[in-house]
Amino acid sequence: MEIDKKIIRKLIEVLEDLKKSLKDNEIINSDDPIKEKILSLGINTLEVEGHNMGDLISTFEKTKKIGKFNCILAKTVKGKGSSIMENKKDWHYWNAMSDEEIEKTRKELA
């Protein structure tokens, strides 16, 4: 499958904008035009709940059937399932954890 290099460059720009927004801890909401920006490049775009394994697998299977260049937008929560990390910006980047924090997180994610 061949795709125009110009489209790839534009997609990288969209993703870099998204990365900057997330790094600056801006909330991306459903009104954000990320999907529309990617669709405007002629790239098939699918959205999925990123914490739902069944939905992820189903979406991956759909992309195989579609058979063209696809972009999957998986909506997730940073640190999902850990009271120490969930929705806490600092934990998305590397931070040393105490033994107690490690143990608590393991129990919560088990």
N, C-alpha and C positions, 0 to 999 in steps of 0.2 A: 504494500500500500504506500503510495507516494503522496506527500502533502507539500504544498507550496511553502517554501522557507519564510516568505513574508507573513504567512498566517501563523507560523510557529513563533516568529518574533513578536507579533501582536499578542498572541496568547501568553507569552512570557511577560510582556508588559502588564497585562491584566492580572496575572498571578503575582507579580512583584508589587503591584498596587495593593492587592489583597494582603500580602505578607506584611507590608508596611502598616496597613490599617490594624492588623491583628497585633503586631509588635507594639504599636502605640496604644494598645488596649481599647481600641474603639470597638463598640458592639456592632456586629454585622447583623442586620435584621432582614426580614423578608422583603423589605422595600428596596434593598440594595440591588443594583442592576448587574450583579456579577454574571448571573446566568444569561441575561440578555446580551451582555458584552461578548461572551463566548459564542453564543448562538449567532451573533452578527458576523462572526468570522467564518461562518459556515460549518462549525463544529457541532456535531450532535452532542447535546448536554443532558445528562440525567442527574436527578437529585435523589439522595438516599439518606436515611437516618443512619449515621455512621456507627452507632453503638448496637445496631440490630444485625447480628450475623446473618440471619435468614434473608433480610432485605439486601444486604451487601452481596451475598452469593447470587440472589435472584438478579440483581442489577448487573453483575459480572456476566451472567448467562445471557441477559438481554443484549449486552454489547457484542457478544460473539455472534448472535443472530443478526444484528444490524449490519455487521461486517464493514463498517467504515470507521474513520477516526472519531473517537468518542472522548468526552470529558465527563468524569463522575465527580459531582460535588457532594461530598460526604459531610453532613452536618453533625458536628461533634461538640462535646463539652470538654475543655481541658481538665485533665485529672479526674475524669468521671469515676465516681464510686469511692473516692478517697476523701474523707472529711478534711484531711490535711491539705489536699491539693485542688479539689474541685473548684473551678471558677476563680482560682487564685493565681493571678498573673505571674508572680515570682516563681511559682513551682513549674511553670512551663519551661523555664530555662534552668540550667543545672544549679542545684543547691545541695549541699551535703545534708544528709538526714541523720538524725540521732538513731541509736539502736531502738529506742522506744517508738519513734515515728515509723521506722521500717516495719517493726512488728505490728503496729496498729494498722498500717496500710495493707500489709499482707493479709491480716484477718478480715479487713473490710472488702478486699478484692477476691477472697477465696470463694 
